[in-house]
């Protein structure tokens, strides 16, 4: 269950991504995504290219995979839990995954399970796959 810190970070990340990149991507929090293997997933934020919206016909479960997912770690989750989740995302064709670590004020950007970059302090986070850059101080406010 999302906590206060989780909610703050999810809001901050979504706000700053939209502020800088809303003309290039859609940032969708808590979207139900169908994966290749069950169970389905509900990442904290999913990043898609710009998608058309039809407000008369909703999509309860998204079958199109996002380009990137962002997961915010909670105190009850282990690194192994998150890596298992990321393995499922990469197997489904998702190109990059971000692991937000609130207690460390850090973000790890994975381009696959064996290739990642750890960002902390006031570093400039870069997702090379999407061409997204964010200063971590914007996220951890």
N, C-alpha and C positions, 0 to 999 in steps of 0.2 A: 504494500500500500504506500503510495507516495507521501513523503513527509514535507514539512515546511521548507527545508533546504532544497529538497528535490524540486518542489514547485517553483521556488525562486529561481533556481538554475534553469529549469525548463523555460520559464517565462523570459529570462534574460537572453538565453541562447536564441530562442525564437524571435524575440524583438530585434536583436542585433543582426541576425541573418536576414530578416525581412528588411531592415533598415538599409543594408548594403547590397542585397542581392535579390530583392523581390521581383525585379524585371527579368531575371534569368531562371529562377527556380521557384517552386512551391515548397513551403516548409509546413508539414502537417503533423501536429501533435496527436499522439494516441490513436493512430489510424490502424485498424484491423487489417493485417496483410496475410494473404494465403501463401504459405510456403510450400515447397515441394513435399516436405515431410510434415506430418502432424506433430505437435499442435501448431496452429497458426500463431502469429506473433503480433504483438502490439508494442512497437518501439516507442520510446519517449518522443522522438521526432523523426520523421521520414522526409528525405529530400528527393523531390521529383523535378523533372523539367517542367516548364509551364504546362499545365493541363487545362483543358476547357472545363467549365463548370456548368452543369445543367441542374438548376435548383428544383426542377420538377421531378427529376429522377435521380435519386440518391444511389450510392454504391455502398452497401453495408459491409462488404468484404472486398478489399482491393486485390485483384488478381495480378495487376501490373506491378512489377517489383520496383521499389525505389532505387535510386542511384546510390544513396547513402542512408544509413541509419545512425541515430545518436541514442546511446543508452546512458542514463545517469545511474551510477552505482549507489545502492542503498547499503546501510551498515549490515544488513542481514545477507547480502550477496557476497560470494567469494569470486576471486579472479577466475577460478575454474568454471563457475556458473556462467560468467560473462563470456569466456572463451568458447564454451559449448554453444552458447547462443550465437556468437559471431561465426562459428563454424557453419551453423545452419544457414545464416544469412549469406555467407560466401558461397555455399553449395547451391543456394537458390539464385545466384547470379548478381547479388548486390555487390557493388564495386568497392565501397569503403565503409568502415564502421568507426565511430568515435566512442570512446569510453571516457565518460566524465567522472572524475574521482573527487567528490566534494571535500573530503577530509584533507586531501593533499593539495587542493586548489590546482588540479592538473587535469589534462586531457591527453589521452593516447589516441592517435589516429592510425588505424590499421588499413593497409592496402591489401593485405592478406594475413593469414594467421602468423606467418613467419616474418612479416615486414611491417614495422610500425615505428612511429616517432612519438616520443614522450615530450609534452610541452608543459612547462610550469612557470610560476612567477608572472612576469609581464611579457613573456615571450609572444611572438607572433605565430599563432597556430596557422598551419598551411595544410589544406587538403589538396594535394597536387592533382588528384583525379578530377576534382570539380573546379579547381582554380579558385577556391575560397580561402580567404585570409581573415582572421579575427585576432585581436589582441585579447589575451586571457583576462586582463584587468576589466574588460567590458563584460565578461561573463560572470566573474566572481565579485560582483558589487553587492 
